[in-house]
Amino acid sequence: MSRGLAIFSFWLLGFGIGFIGYLSLPGIADWFSIVLPKFVNQAIIGALIAGMVGSAVSTFTVVTWANRATA
């Protein structure tokens, strides 16, 4: 896989996950606002969720790509 195609693939994956995360964020944030105390702002909860999911997926994708067997 060429470097440009790999970068485009990582970008496309990140965009897709961000798009889906944005659509599902209100439900997840409402659930977290019930579970967590009221002193935590809903915007902060959303940012934490987006950051955790984005970092986990991008790290997993890059590690998987880096450790793939070359043919």
Number of C-alpha atoms within 10 A of each C-alpha: 7 7 8 9 10 13 11 12 13 17 13 12 16 18 13 12 17 17 12 11 17 12 11 11 18 13 10 14 19 14 11 17 16 9 9 12 9 10 7 11 12 15 10 11 18 19 13 12 17 17 12 11 16 18 13 11 15 16 12 12 15 13 11 11 13 10 8 9 7 6 3
